Amino acid sequence: MGKASSSKKVARAAGTGGGRTSGGRTPWSYYGVIALVVVLGLVGTVVSREHRNSQIAGAGTVPPTVGGTPWNEAFAVYECGKFVPNIKTTKDPVGITTNGDGVIRIHPYVKSAAGKNATLGKFASSVGMKLNAAELQVPGGHLYHDGDTCDGKAAHIYVKQFAYAGDPSGTILKQNPTNVLLEDQQMLTVAFVPAADKGSIPAPPAAVQNALKAAAASTTTSTTAPSTATTAPTTATTAPTTATTKPATTSTTAPATTATTTATTNPTATTVKP
């Protein structure tokens, strides 16, 4: 009896496709739930992307803006106690690049690279540099991972910011290197050094600081030149004012004197004659 009952149960299960639905009916409610989940997932993805695009566009409305005054920031990479050569590249996909003198040129073409979107990570990806909290590699250079050693000591990736060319101290930034905001006329040193040496991370070399000053002077000159040419028309408008004073003096004085003299003299002569 036991074996026969088991065989019948197996046969019934096979007849219903292995499930417990009776009569082989299609489980429409199950398929409906699956379809609803898919639709909600697609809607959520679209809404999330639109929200992200809106955030990016909004963050790009503050300086440095698209088409606005360019910014310049000095930049250097310091690995295990020495500076590496300046990055040289012809890449400039979004308007944040460098031409080999150690100065980051910040002149955004798109809002995704403007304002608060103008970050060190955006620069790194533009020039082909690998940079984040765990990795550092300049184009063509050695790939360092967090914890690799310098002279037998475990080293880490740091970003030190200097407020101006010649700033002797600087500040170690605590955020992820990719999120560091680029600034005008400041300096950055990205370093891979042991923790004990992070306080002595140097500012970019003197040649890079001089290049920053030259770039700043060039930017200032190019943005102020048009305003000087507009002063000439203002000077030319003063001439007509001087010319109008001459006729007023000549026409009002002569007739007044003649009329008064004639009126007072003739009556006197008439009364004396009889």
SERO-4910 file (N, C-alpha, C, O; in steps of 0.05 Angstrom, whole numbers):
BEGIN
 pado doro    nc1    nc2    nc3   cac1   cac2   cac3    cc1    cc2    cc3    oc1    oc2    oc3
  Met    A     17    -24      0      0      0      0     17     25      0     11     45    -13
  Gly    A     39     24     15     56     48     17     68     55    -10     69     78    -17
  Lys    A     77     34    -25     90     39    -51     70     49    -71     76     67    -87
  Ala    A     45     38    -70     25     46    -89     16     75    -84     13     90   -104
  Ser    A     13     83    -60      6    111    -53     27    130    -63     21    152    -73
  Ser    A     52    123    -59     74    140    -68     74    144    -98     79    166   -108
  Ser    A     68    123   -112     67    124   -141     45    142   -151     49    157   -170
  Lys    A     22    141   -138     -1    158   -145      6    188   -140     -1    205   -156
  Lys    A     19    193   -118     26    221   -112     45    232   -133     43    255   -141
  Val    A     65    216   -141     84    224   -162     69    229   -188     76    249   -202
  Ala    A     50    212   -195     36    215   -220     19    241   -219     18    255   -239
  Arg    A      6    246   -197    -10    271   -194      7    296   -196      0    315   -210
  Ala    A     31    295   -183     49    318   -185     58    323   -213     61    346   -222
  Ala    A     63    301   -227     72    304   -255     50    316   -272     55    331   -291
  Gly    A     25    309   -266      3    319   -282     -2    349   -278    -13    362   -296
  Thr    A      6    360   -255      3    389   -250     29    404   -255     31    427   -247
  Gly    A     48    392   -267     73    406   -273     91    408   -249    109    425   -249
  Gly    A     87    392   -228    104    393   -205     94    412   -184    106    413   -162
  Gly    A     74    429   -190     64    448   -171     38    439   -158     30    416   -162
  Arg    A     26    457   -141      2    449   -127    -23    463   -139    -44    462   -127
  Thr    A    -20    476   -163    -43    488   -176    -61    466   -187    -52    447   -199
  Ser    A    -86    469   -183   -105    448   -192   -113    453   -220   -116    475   -229
  Gly    A   -117    431   -235   -127    432   -262   -108    444   -282   -116    451   -304
  Gly    A    -82    448   -275    -63    460   -293    -68    489   -300    -61    498   -322
  Arg    A    -82    504   -282    -88    532   -287    -62    550   -287    -44    545   -271
  Thr    A    -61    570   -304    -38    588   -306    -38    607   -282    -59    620   -277
  Pro    A    -16    609   -267    -15    627   -243    -12    656   -251     10    667   -248
  Trp    A    -33    669   -261    -32    696   -271    -23    716   -249     -9    735   -254
  Ser    A    -32    711   -225    -24    730   -203      6    730   -199     18    751   -193
  Tyr    A     19    707   -201     48    705   -198     62    721   -220     80    737   -214
  Tyr    A     53    717   -245     65    732   -267     59    762   -265     76    778   -273
  Gly    A     36    769   -254     30    797   -250     48    811   -231     57    834   -235
  Val    A     54    797   -209     73    808   -189    101    812   -202    114    832   -197
  Ile    A    110    792   -217    136    794   -230    137    819   -249    156    834   -249
  Ala    A    115    822   -265    114    844   -283    114    871   -268    127    890   -277
  Leu    A    100    872   -246     99    897   -230    126    904   -219    134    927   -219
  Val    A    141    884   -210    168    888   -199    186    900   -221    202    918   -216
  Val    A    184    888   -245    201    897   -268    194    926   -275    213    943   -279
  Val    A    169    933   -276    160    960   -283    170    980   -262    181   1001   -269
  Leu    A    166    974   -237    175    991   -215    205    995   -216    215   1017   -210
  Gly    A    219    974   -223    249    976   -224    257    995   -246    275   1011   -243
  Leu    A    244    993   -270    251   1011   -292    244   1040   -285    260   1058   -291
  Val    A    221   1045   -273    213   1072   -266    233   1083   -246    241   1106   -248
  Gly    A    240   1067   -226    259   1076   -206    286   1084   -218    298   1103   -209
  Thr    A    295   1068   -238    321   1074   -251    320   1100   -266    338   1116   -264
  Val    A    298   1105   -281    295   1130   -296    294   1154   -278    308   1174   -283
  Val    A    278   1152   -257    275   1174   -238    302   1180   -224    309   1204   -221
  Ser    A    316   1159   -216    342   1163   -203    362   1176   -222    377   1194   -213
  Arg    A    362   1168   -247    381   1180   -267    374   1210   -271    392   1227   -273
  Glu    A    348   1216   -274    340   1244   -278    348   1261   -254    357   1284   -257
  His    A    344   1250   -230    352   1265   -206    382   1270   -205    390   1292   -197
  Arg    A    397   1250   -213    426   1253   -213    435   1274   -233    453   1290   -228
  Asn    A    423   1273   -257    430   1292   -278    423   1321   -269    438   1340   -274
  Ser    A    401   1323   -254    393   1350   -244    413   1360   -223    420   1383   -223
  Gln    A    422   1342   -206    442   1349   -186    468   1358   -199    480   1378   -191
  Ile    A    477   1344   -220    502   1351   -234    499   1378   -247    518   1395   -245
  Ala    A    476   1383   -260    473   1409   -274    471   1431   -254    482   1453   -259
  Gly    A    458   1427   -231    457   1448   -210    484   1454   -198    490   1477   -192
  Ala    A    500   1433   -194    527   1438   -183    545   1452   -202    566   1463   -193
  Gly    A    538   1453   -227    555   1466   -247    549   1495   -252    559   1507   -271
  Thr    A    532   1507   -235    524   1535   -240    541   1555   -224    538   1579   -228
  Val    A    560   1546   -208    577   1564   -193    605   1562   -205    611   1543   -219
  Pro    A    623   1583   -201    649   1582   -213    665   1558   -204    663   1549   -182
  Pro    A    682   1547   -222    686   1556   -250    663   1547   -268    657   1523   -269
  Thr    A    652   1566   -283    629   1560   -299    637   1555   -328    659   1562   -337
  Val    A    619   1543   -344    624   1539   -372    625   1566   -386    607   1582   -384
  Gly    A    647   1572   -399    651   1597   -413    659   1620   -395    662   1643   -404
  Gly    A    663   1615   -369    671   1636   -350    701   1640   -349    716   1629   -366
  Thr    A    711   1655   -330    739   1660   -327    754   1634   -320    746   1621   -300
  Pro    A    775   1627   -334    790   1602   -328    803   1604   -301    810   1625   -291
  Trp    A    807   1580   -289    821   1578   -263    847   1563   -269    850   1549   -289
  Asn    A    866   1567   -251    892   1553   -252    900   1544   -224    897   1558   -205
  Glu    A    910   1519   -223    919   1508   -197    944   1491   -201    945   1475   -219
  Ala    A    964   1496   -184    989   1481   -186    985   1453   -176    968   1448   -158
  Phe    A   1000   1433   -187    995   1405   -181   1022   1390   -184   1037   1394   -202
  Ala    A   1026   1371   -164   1050   1355   -166   1044   1328   -152   1027   1326   -135
  Val    A   1059   1307   -161   1057   1280   -149   1084   1273   -136   1105   1275   -148
  Tyr    A   1082   1265   -111   1106   1260    -94   1104   1231    -85   1087   1224    -69
  Glu    A   1123   1214    -94   1122   1186    -88   1148   1177    -74   1170   1179    -85
  Cys    A   1144   1166    -50   1167   1155    -35   1191   1174    -34   1214   1166    -38
  Gly    A   1185   1199    -28   1207   1218    -23   1217   1234    -46   1236   1248    -44
  Lys    A   1204   1232    -70   1213   1247    -93   1190   1254   -111   1170   1239   -112
  Phe    A   1192   1277   -125   1172   1285   -144   1175   1269   -170   1198   1263   -178
  Val    A   1153   1262   -182   1154   1249   -208   1151   1271   -230   1142   1293   -223
  Pro    A   1159   1266   -255   1157   1287   -276   1128   1296   -279   1109   1281   -274
  Asn    A   1125   1321   -287   1098   1332   -292   1083   1316   -314   1096   1307   -333
  Ile    A   1058   1314   -310   1041   1300   -330   1039   1316   -356   1033   1340   -355
  Lys    A   1045   1303   -378   1042   1316   -404   1020   1302   -420   1021   1277   -422
  Thr    A   1002   1317   -431    980   1304   -445    968   1324   -465    970   1349   -462
  Thr    A    955   1314   -485    939   1330   -504    909   1326   -500    893   1337   -514
  Lys    A    902   1309   -480    874   1303   -475    861   1326   -460    872   1337   -441
  Asp    A    837   1333   -469    822   1354   -455    792   1349   -461    779   1366   -474
  Pro    A    781   1327   -451    753   1320   -459    732   1338   -446    710   1341   -458
  Val    A    737   1349   -423    716   1365   -409    725   1393   -401    709   1408   -391
  Gly    A    750   1400   -407    759   1427   -400    774   1428   -374    775   1449   -362
  Ile    A    786   1406   -365    804   1405   -342    828   1389   -350    827   1364   -352
  Thr    A    851   1402   -354    874   1388   -364    900   1402   -355    899   1421   -339
  Thr    A    923   1393   -365    949   1406   -360    966   1403   -385    962   1384   -401
  Asn    A    984   1422   -389   1001   1421   -413   1030   1413   -408   1047   1416   -425
  Gly    A   1035   1403   -384   1062   1394   -378   1078   1411   -359   1101   1405   -352
  Asp    A   1067   1435   -352   1082   1453   -334   1074   1450   -305   1084   1465   -288
  Gly    A   1057   1431   -299   1048   1427   -271   1024   1443   -263   1017   1443   -239
  Val    A   1012   1457   -281    988   1474   -275    963   1461   -287    963   1454   -310
  Ile    A    943   1457   -270    918   1447   -279    902   1470   -291    897   1490   -277
  Arg    A    895   1468   -316    878   1489   -329    849   1481   -326    841   1459   -335
  Ile    A    833   1498   -314    805   1492   -308    788   1511   -324    784   1534   -316
  His    A    778   1502   -347    760   1519   -364    738   1500   -374    739   1492   -398
  Pro    A    719   1494   -358    699   1473   -365    684   1477   -391    677   1500   -398
  Tyr    A    680   1455   -406    664   1456   -430    635   1448   -425    617   1456   -439
  Val    A    632   1432   -403    605   1422   -397    600   1425   -367    619   1428   -351
  Lys    A    574   1426   -359    568   1430   -331    577   1407   -313    581   1410   -289
  Ser    A    580   1383   -325    589   1360   -309    618   1363   -300    628   1347   -284
  Ala    A    632   1383   -310    660   1389   -302    662   1417   -290    685   1426   -285
  Ala    A    640   1431   -286    640   1458   -276    632   1460   -247    622   1440   -236
  Gly    A    637   1483   -235    628   1487   -207    639   1466   -188    662   1461   -187
  Lys    A    620   1455   -173    627   1434   -153    633   1407   -166    640   1388   -152
  Asn    A    629   1406   -192    637   1381   -207    666   1382   -216    676   1362   -226
  Ala    A    679   1405   -213    707   1407   -220    724   1396   -198    732   1411   -179
  Thr    A    731   1371   -199    745   1357   -177    771   1346   -187    777   1344   -211
  Leu    A    787   1338   -167    813   1325   -173    808   1299   -188    824   1292   -205
  Gly    A    787   1285   -181    781   1260   -195    774   1265   -224    781   1249   -241
  Lys    A    760   1287   -230    753   1294   -258    779   1299   -273    781   1291   -297
  Phe    A    798   1313   -261    823   1319   -274    838   1293   -279    848   1288   -301
  Ala    A    839   1275   -259    854   1250   -262    843   1233   -285    858   1222   -300
  Ser    A    816   1231   -286    805   1214   -308    809   1227   -335    811   1213   -355
  Ser    A    811   1254   -336    815   1268   -362    843   1263   -373    846   1261   -397
  Val    A    863   1261   -355    891   1259   -365    901   1230   -364    924   1225   -370
  Gly    A    884   1211   -356    892   1183   -356    907   1175   -331    924   1157   -332
  Met    A    902   1188   -309    915   1182   -283    896   1166   -266    872   1171   -265
  Lys    A    907   1145   -252    891   1129   -234    895   1141   -206    917   1142   -195
  Leu    A    873   1149   -194    874   1162   -168    849   1157   -152    827   1165   -161
  Asn    A    852   1145   -129    830   1143   -109    842   1137    -82    866   1140    -79
  Ala    A    826   1130    -63    836   1126    -35    854   1101    -33    869   1098    -14
  Ala    A    854   1084    -53    869   1059    -51    890   1056    -73    907   1038    -71
  Glu    A    890   1073    -94    909   1070   -116    920   1097   -126    906   1117   -125
  Leu    A    944   1096   -135    957   1120   -147    975   1111   -169    993   1095   -166
  Gln    A    971   1122   -193    988   1117   -216    987   1139   -236    965   1145   -247
  Val    A   1009   1153   -241   1010   1173   -262   1012   1158   -289   1022   1135   -289
  Pro    A   1005   1170   -311   1007   1157   -337   1035   1147   -342   1054   1163   -342
  Gly    A   1038   1121   -347   1064   1109   -352   1080   1104   -328   1103   1094   -330
  Gly    A   1070   1110   -304   1085   1106   -279   1078   1080   -265   1062   1064   -274
  His    A   1090   1077   -241   1085   1053   -225   1058   1055   -211   1050   1076   -202
  Leu    A   1044   1032   -209   1019   1031   -195   1023   1025   -166   1033   1004   -158
  Tyr    A   1016   1044   -148   1018   1041   -120    991   1034   -108    971   1047   -114
  His    A    991   1014    -90    967   1007    -75    970   1016    -46    992   1015    -36
  Asp    A    948   1024    -34    950   1031     -6    962   1008     10    952    985      9
  Gly    A    983   1014     26    996    993     42   1022    983     30   1038    970     43
  Asp    A   1027    989      3   1053    983     -8   1074    998      7   1068   1018     22
  Thr    A   1099    990      5   1120   1002     22   1138   1022      7   1142   1020    -17
  Cys    A   1148   1041     23   1169   1059     15   1192   1055     35   1189   1060     59
  Asp    A   1214   1045     25   1237   1039     43   1229   1021     66   1237   1025     89
  Gly    A   1213   1001     60   1205    982     80   1182    990     98   1175    975    116
  Lys    A   1171   1014     95   1149   1024    112   1123   1025     95   1123   1035     73
  Ala    A   1102   1016    107   1076   1017     94   1069   1046     88   1071   1063    106
  Ala    A   1060   1052     64   1054   1079     56   1024   1081     47   1011   1061     42
  His    A   1015   1106     46    987   1112     40    986   1136     21   1005   1150     17
  Ile    A    962   1140     10    957   1162     -8    946   1186      7    926   1184     21
  Tyr    A    959   1209      3    950   1234     16    948   1256     -5    962   1256    -25
  Val    A    931   1276      1    929   1300    -15    933   1324      4    918   1327     23
  Lys    A    954   1340     -2    959   1363     15    954   1388     -2    962   1391    -25
  Gln    A    939   1407     11    930   1431     -3    945   1455      8    948   1458     32
  Phe    A    955   1472    -10    968   1497     -2    952   1521    -12    944   1521    -35
  Ala    A    948   1540      5    929   1562     -1    938   1581    -23    922   1594    -36
  Tyr    A    964   1583    -27    975   1601    -47   1004   1594    -53   1016   1578    -39
  Ala    A   1014   1604    -75   1042   1599    -82   1060   1611    -61   1059   1635    -56
  Gly    A   1076   1595    -49   1094   1604    -27   1084   1596      1   1098   1601     20
  Asp    A   1059   1585      3   1049   1576     28   1067   1555     40   1071   1534     27
  Pro    A   1079   1560     64   1099   1541     74   1087   1518     90   1102   1498     95
  Ser    A   1062   1518     96   1051   1497    114   1033   1478     99   1041   1454     95
  Gly    A   1010   1486     90    992   1468     76    975   1452     96    980   1452    120
  Thr    A    955   1438     85    936   1423    101    931   1396     88    926   1394     64
  Ile    A    932   1374    104    926   1348     94    895   1346     92    881   1349    112
  Leu    A    885   1340     69    856   1337     65    847   1309     73    861   1289     68
  Lys    A    823   1307     85    814   1281     95    795   1266     77    791   1242     81
  Gln    A    784   1279     56    765   1265     39    779   1249     18    803   1250     14
  Asn    A    763   1232      5    774   1216    -17    786   1234    -38    774   1254    -45
  Pro    A    810   1227    -48    823   1245    -67    806   1252    -91    808   1274   -102
  Thr    A    789   1234   -100    773   1240   -124    752   1262   -118    743   1275   -137
  Asn    A    746   1267    -93    725   1287    -86    737   1314    -79    722   1333    -73
  Val    A    763   1317    -80    776   1343    -74    768   1363    -95    772   1359   -118
  Leu    A    757   1386    -86    749   1407   -104    774   1423   -114    791   1429    -98
  Leu    A    775   1428   -139    796   1445   -150    791   1474   -143    768   1483   -142
  Glu    A    813   1489   -139    810   1517   -131    828   1535   -149    846   1525   -162
  Asp    A    822   1560   -150    838   1579   -166    861   1590   -149    858   1598   -127
  Gln    A    885   1589   -161    909   1600   -149    919   1585   -124    935   1596   -109
  Gln    A    910   1561   -120    920   1545    -98    938   1523   -109    943   1522   -133
  Met    A    948   1505    -92    966   1484   -100    959   1458    -86    949   1458    -64
  Leu    A    964   1436   -100    959   1409    -90    984   1391    -94    996   1392   -115
  Thr    A    990   1376    -74   1010   1355    -76    997   1328    -69    988   1324    -47
  Val    A    996   1310    -89    986   1283    -84   1010   1266    -77   1029   1264    -92
  Ala    A   1010   1253    -54   1033   1240    -44   1028   1211    -36   1006   1204    -27
  Phe    A   1048   1194    -40   1047   1166    -30   1071   1163    -11   1094   1159    -20
  Val    A   1066   1165     15   1087   1165     34   1078   1150     60   1054   1146     64
  Pro    A   1097   1141     77   1089   1130    102   1075   1150    120   1079   1174    116
  Ala    A   1058   1141    138   1043   1159    155   1060   1178    171   1053   1201    175
  Ala    A   1084   1168    179   1102   1185    195   1113   1208    179   1123   1228    190
  Asp    A   1112   1207    152   1123   1228    135   1102   1247    123   1109   1265    109
  Lys    A   1077   1243    129   1056   1259    116   1057   1288    124   1050   1306    108
  Gly    A   1067   1294    148   1069   1322    157   1090   1337    141   1089   1362    140
  Ser    A   1109   1324    129   1131   1337    114   1127   1336     84   1146   1340     69
  Ile    A   1103   1330     75   1098   1330     46   1102   1358     35   1090   1377     45
  Pro    A   1120   1362     15   1126   1389      6   1105   1400    -14   1089   1385    -25
  Ala    A   1106   1426    -17   1090   1439    -38   1102   1433    -65   1125   1424    -66
  Pro    A   1087   1437    -87   1098   1433   -113   1125   1448   -117   1129   1468   -104
  Pro    A   1143   1438   -134   1169   1451   -138   1166   1480   -147   1145   1489   -156
  Ala    A   1189   1495   -143   1189   1523   -150   1182   1529   -179   1168   1548   -185
  Ala    A   1191   1511   -197   1184   1516   -225   1154   1514   -230   1143   1529   -247
  Val    A   1141   1497   -216   1112   1494   -219   1098   1519   -207   1078   1529   -218
  Gln    A   1108   1529   -185   1096   1553   -172   1100   1577   -190   1082   1594   -192
  Asn    A   1123   1579   -203   1127   1601   -222   1109   1599   -246   1099   1619   -257
  Ala    A   1104   1574   -255   1085   1570   -277   1057   1578   -270   1042   1588   -286
  Leu    A   1050   1573   -244   1023   1581   -234   1021   1612   -235   1000   1622   -244
  Lys    A   1041   1626   -226   1041   1655   -226   1038   1666   -255   1024   1685   -260
  Ala    A   1053   1654   -273   1052   1662   -301   1024   1658   -313   1014   1674   -328
  Ala    A   1013   1635   -307    986   1628   -317    965   1648   -306    947   1656   -320
  Ala    A    968   1655   -280    950   1674   -268    952   1701   -281    932   1714   -286
  Ala    A    977   1710   -286    981   1736   -299    969   1736   -327    958   1756   -336
  Ser    A    973   1714   -342    962   1712   -369    932   1713   -369    920   1726   -386
  Thr    A    919   1700   -350    890   1699   -348    880   1727   -341    859   1736   -352
  Thr    A    893   1741   -323    885   1768   -315    886   1787   -338    868   1803   -343
  Thr    A    908   1786   -354    912   1804   -377    890   1799   -398    879   1818   -409
  Ser    A    884   1774   -404    865   1768   -425    837   1775   -418    821   1781   -435
  Thr    A    831   1776   -392    803   1782   -384    799   1812   -380    776   1821   -381
  Thr    A    820   1828   -376    817   1857   -371    821   1874   -396    812   1897   -397
  Ala    A    835   1864   -416    841   1880   -440    817   1893   -453    819   1917   -460
  Pro    A    795   1880   -458    772   1893   -472    761   1917   -458    752   1936   -471
  Ser    A    762   1918   -431    750   1941   -417    765   1967   -421    753   1988   -419
  Thr    A    792   1966   -428    808   1990   -433    799   2004   -458    799   2029   -459
  Ala    A    792   1989   -479    785   2001   -505    759   2016   -504    754   2032   -523
  Thr    A    742   2013   -484    716   2026   -484    717   2055   -473    696   2068   -472
  Thr    A    740   2065   -465    741   2092   -453    742   2114   -473    734   2137   -466
  Ala    A    751   2109   -498    754   2131   -518    728   2146   -525    729   2170   -525
  Pro    A    705   2133   -530    681   2148   -537    672   2167   -515    660   2188   -521
  Thr    A    677   2162   -489    669   2179   -467    683   2207   -469    670   2227   -464
  Thr    A    709   2208   -476    724   2233   -478    713   2250   -501    713   2275   -499
  Ala    A    705   2238   -523    697   2253   -547    671   2268   -543    666   2287   -558
  Thr    A    655   2262   -524    628   2274   -521    630   2301   -507    609   2314   -505
  Thr    A    653   2311   -497    654   2336   -482    656   2360   -500    650   2382   -491
  Ala    A    665   2358   -526    669   2380   -544    645   2397   -549    647   2421   -548
  Pro    A    621   2386   -555    597   2402   -561    589   2420   -539    578   2442   -544
  Thr    A    594   2413   -514    586   2430   -491    600   2457   -491    587   2477   -484
  Thr    A    626   2458   -498    641   2483   -499    632   2502   -521    631   2526   -517
  Ala    A    624   2491   -544    617   2507   -567    591   2522   -563    587   2542   -577
  Thr    A    573   2514   -546    547   2527   -543    548   2552   -526    527   2566   -526
  Thr    A    569   2560   -513    570   2583   -495    574   2609   -510    566   2630   -500
  Lys    A    586   2609   -534    593   2634   -548    570   2650   -558    569   2674   -553
  Pro    A    550   2639   -572    527   2654   -582    511   2667   -560    501   2689   -564
  Ala    A    508   2655   -537    492   2666   -515    503   2693   -505    487   2711   -499
  Thr    A    529   2696   -503    542   2721   -493    539   2744   -513    534   2766   -505
  Thr    A    542   2739   -539    542   2760   -560    514   2771   -564    512   2796   -567
  Ser    A    494   2755   -565    467   2764   -573    452   2779   -552    435   2795   -559
  Thr    A    457   2775   -527    442   2787   -505    453   2813   -495    438   2828   -482
  Thr    A    478   2820   -500    490   2844   -487    486   2869   -504    478   2890   -493
  Ala    A    492   2869   -530    492   2893   -547    464   2906   -549    463   2930   -544
  Pro    A    442   2893   -555    416   2906   -557    407   2919   -532    395   2940   -533
  Ala    A    413   2908   -509    404   2919   -483    416   2946   -478    402   2964   -468
  Thr    A    441   2950   -484    455   2975   -478    445   2998   -497    442   3020   -488
  Thr    A    441   2992   -522    432   3012   -542    405   3022   -536    400   3046   -537
  Ala    A    387   3005   -529    359   3013   -523    357   3031   -499    341   3049   -500
  Thr    A    371   3026   -479    370   3042   -454    381   3070   -459    369   3089   -448
  Thr    A    402   3074   -473    415   3100   -478    397   3118   -494    395   3142   -488
  Thr    A    385   3108   -514    367   3124   -531    343   3133   -517    335   3156   -521
  Ala    A    331   3117   -501    306   3124   -487    310   3146   -466    291   3162   -462
  Thr    A    331   3148   -453    336   3167   -431    347   3194   -441    344   3214   -427
  Thr    A    359   3195   -465    372   3220   -475    353   3238   -490    353   3262   -485
  Asn    A    336   3228   -508    318   3244   -525    298   3261   -509    295   3284   -516
  Pro    A    284   3251   -488    265   3268   -473    278   3292   -461    265   3313   -459
  Thr    A    303   3290   -452    316   3312   -439    321   3336   -458    317   3359   -451
  Ala    A    329   3329   -482    333   3350   -503    308   3364   -510    309   3388   -516
  Thr    A    285   3353   -510    259   3365   -518    249   3385   -498    238   3406   -506
  Thr    A    252   3381   -472    243   3398   -451    260   3424   -448    249   3444   -438
  Val    A    284   3424   -456    302   3447   -454    298   3468   -476    302   3491   -471
  Lys    A    289   3460   -500    287   3477   -524    268   3501   -520    278   3522   -528
  Pro    A    244   3501   -511    227   3525   -508    239   3544   -488    228   3566   -483
***
